[in-house]
Amino acid sequence: MTHAVRFSQYGGPEVLGIVEIPDPVPGPGEVVVDVVAAGLNPVETAIREGRLDVEWPARFPAGQGSDFAGIVRRLGTGVTGWKVGDEVMGHTVRGAQAELIAVPVTDIIRKPDSLAWEVAGSLYVAAANAWRAVQDVNPRPGRTVLVHAAAGGVGGIAAQLARLRGATVMGTASPESFDRLRQLGVVPVEYGPGLAERLTRLAPNGIDAELDHRGDASLANLRSADTTDTVLLAKIARMVADRQIVVPVAAIYPFDQVQDAYRELEAGHAHGKIVLGLHPVGYTRQKVRGLTMRESEATVDKPGRVAGPPAREVLPPVFGHPRHRPADPATDPATEFTGVPLR
Ligand SMILES: NC(=O)c1ccc[n+]([C@@H]2O[C@H](COP(=O)([O-])OP(=O)(O)OC[C@H]3O[C@@H](n4cnc5c(N)ncnc54)[C@H](OP(=O)(O)O)[C@@H]3O)[C@@H](O)[C@H]2O)c1
């Protein structure tokens, strides 16, 4: 038997529970992945609360979660090119938050060695949406792009991608997040009443493009919802592994604290991704809610419950990390991605 997050009615985080289900059996072309980390996204809250009941109704008991990273444990028939023990990351539809999941090999890529599990396990949905939004406005030198919620999961990646394309990037955030944005080369501007005046002052020549991914309308139009673009995922994973963009992890919660993890997400002020650690034993020296830890302390130890991955990862890069420097758009290979012309 394995454990998985399920909910059987619409509601707040309190409807989330961890239930025992039979171990998944890999179908043809599928592998079973032992999930090490699974990220949270606001769309899961919207679905669980029934706000997307028309677009994406839940079928109870419903699974949850899309992003994951883990280790291949079983191969289905017809699977070639993968073996038991491979470290992978990927995206699935409403079910990543479980100890074992069966996924088609078309939905996974190899996890780069230097990519921390927590970052790998929370990357796809936010990064794919950020990437596509940035491509749509094709930022470039001389252009000014405004990114809303630039200290958050999607906005933080979008702001950095727009910077890599050479644009001037302004980002809305609360003053508590201003330093984080400055460290990324983003001009911070406080959201809320008076925003228009502040923007006029900071960008007297105007804003060329605005990325606002907030609200249910944008969630309902999520373009990465049911498919996995593994080419895009591999490209972004490489950029993050190479430290061209930084994906901070705001918090890691043990699997059985899934309700608390969503409470933090829903409070709306996370600075980076919130992640469930399904192999949480190793997090005795990791930055986990409830423990007093410094961000500089690295991931060490690994789970005892199930044989875990080697503990060679360093802590996910964080805003302000001494090794982080804003990319130089003139020399950075990441600027090669193609976009549609702006207007
Ligand atoms: N995750 C996705 O893939 C995805 C896709 C499409 C749409 N969305 C939507 O995009 C929004 C952000 O998603 P996310 O995953 O980036 O969430 P998130 O990481 O939880 O966003 C948290 C950030 O939002 C900022 N914020 C809070 N209130 C704000 C406001 N009124 N104006 C501007 N920024 C504000 C906070 O900044 P401070 O702490 O400085 O206040 C915080 O850093 C959500 O509304 C979500 O529904 C997300």
PDBQT file of the ligand as one rigid body, heavy atoms in Angstrom, charges set to zero:
ROOT
HETATM    1  N1  LIG A 401       1.454  28.773 -10.016  1.00  0.00    +0.000 N 
HETATM    2  C1  LIG A 401       1.028  28.886 -11.259  1.00  0.00    +0.000 C 
HETATM    3  O1  LIG A 401       1.508  28.187 -12.147  1.00  0.00    +0.000 OA
HETATM    4  C2  LIG A 401      -0.018  29.910 -11.655  1.00  0.00    +0.000 A 
HETATM    5  C3  LIG A 401      -0.438  29.933 -12.957  1.00  0.00    +0.000 A 
HETATM    6  C4  LIG A 401      -1.372  30.902 -13.350  1.00  0.00    +0.000 A 
HETATM    7  C5  LIG A 401      -1.851  31.794 -12.420  1.00  0.00    +0.000 A 
HETATM    8  N2  LIG A 401      -1.419  31.744 -11.142  1.00  0.00    +0.000 N 
HETATM    9  C6  LIG A 401      -1.923  32.744 -10.202  1.00  0.00    +0.000 C 
HETATM   10  O2  LIG A 401      -0.882  33.666  -9.998  1.00  0.00    +0.000 OA
HETATM   11  C7  LIG A 401      -0.893  34.139  -8.661  1.00  0.00    +0.000 C 
HETATM   12  C8  LIG A 401       0.460  33.880  -8.022  1.00  0.00    +0.000 C 
HETATM   13  O3  LIG A 401       0.761  32.509  -8.180  1.00  0.00    +0.000 OA
HETATM   14  P1  LIG A 401       2.095  31.964  -7.565  1.00  0.00    +0.000 P 
HETATM   15  O4  LIG A 401       2.169  30.513  -7.813  1.00  0.00    +0.000 OA
HETATM   16  O5  LIG A 401       3.223  32.819  -7.998  1.00  0.00    +0.000 OA
HETATM   17  O6  LIG A 401       1.718  32.205  -6.055  1.00  0.00    +0.000 OA
HETATM   18  P2  LIG A 401       2.598  32.560  -4.844  1.00  0.00    +0.000 P 
HETATM   19  O7  LIG A 401       3.987  32.153  -5.090  1.00  0.00    +0.000 OA
HETATM   20  O8  LIG A 401       1.899  32.003  -3.671  1.00  0.00    +0.000 OA
HETATM   21  O9  LIG A 401       2.496  34.154  -4.795  1.00  0.00    +0.000 OA
HETATM   22  C9  LIG A 401       2.832  34.761  -3.621  1.00  0.00    +0.000 C 
HETATM   23  C10 LIG A 401       3.315  36.155  -3.918  1.00  0.00    +0.000 C 
HETATM   24  O10 LIG A 401       2.201  36.982  -4.267  1.00  0.00    +0.000 OA
HETATM   25  C11 LIG A 401       2.527  38.289  -3.817  1.00  0.00    +0.000 C 
HETATM   26  N3  LIG A 401       1.301  39.047  -3.627  1.00  0.00    +0.000 N 
HETATM   27  C12 LIG A 401       0.356  38.862  -2.657  1.00  0.00    +0.000 A 
HETATM   28  N4  LIG A 401      -0.648  39.750  -2.835  1.00  0.00    +0.000 NA
HETATM   29  C13 LIG A 401      -0.333  40.514  -3.936  1.00  0.00    +0.000 A 
HETATM   30  C14 LIG A 401      -0.966  41.579  -4.626  1.00  0.00    +0.000 A 
HETATM   31  N5  LIG A 401      -2.147  42.073  -4.231  1.00  0.00    +0.000 N 
HETATM   32  N6  LIG A 401      -0.366  42.073  -5.728  1.00  0.00    +0.000 NA
HETATM   33  C15 LIG A 401       0.831  41.602  -6.145  1.00  0.00    +0.000 A 
HETATM   34  N7  LIG A 401       1.493  40.596  -5.520  1.00  0.00    +0.000 NA
HETATM   35  C16 LIG A 401       0.900  40.039  -4.433  1.00  0.00    +0.000 A 
HETATM   36  C17 LIG A 401       3.276  38.100  -2.540  1.00  0.00    +0.000 C 
HETATM   37  O11 LIG A 401       4.207  39.150  -2.408  1.00  0.00    +0.000 OA
HETATM   38  P3  LIG A 401       4.440  39.796  -0.963  1.00  0.00    +0.000 P 
HETATM   39  O12 LIG A 401       4.802  38.676  -0.053  1.00  0.00    +0.000 OA
HETATM   40  O13 LIG A 401       5.537  40.764  -1.182  1.00  0.00    +0.000 OA
HETATM   41  O14 LIG A 401       3.144  40.419  -0.563  1.00  0.00    +0.000 OA
HETATM   42  C18 LIG A 401       3.978  36.757  -2.721  1.00  0.00    +0.000 C 
HETATM   43  O15 LIG A 401       5.353  36.874  -2.976  1.00  0.00    +0.000 OA
HETATM   44  C19 LIG A 401      -2.024  33.438  -7.964  1.00  0.00    +0.000 C 
HETATM   45  O16 LIG A 401      -3.145  34.290  -7.977  1.00  0.00    +0.000 OA
HETATM   46  C20 LIG A 401      -2.258  32.227  -8.837  1.00  0.00    +0.000 C 
HETATM   47  O17 LIG A 401      -3.598  31.841  -8.727  1.00  0.00    +0.000 OA
HETATM   48  C21 LIG A 401      -0.473  30.842 -10.736  1.00  0.00    +0.000 A 
ENDROOT
TORSDOF 0
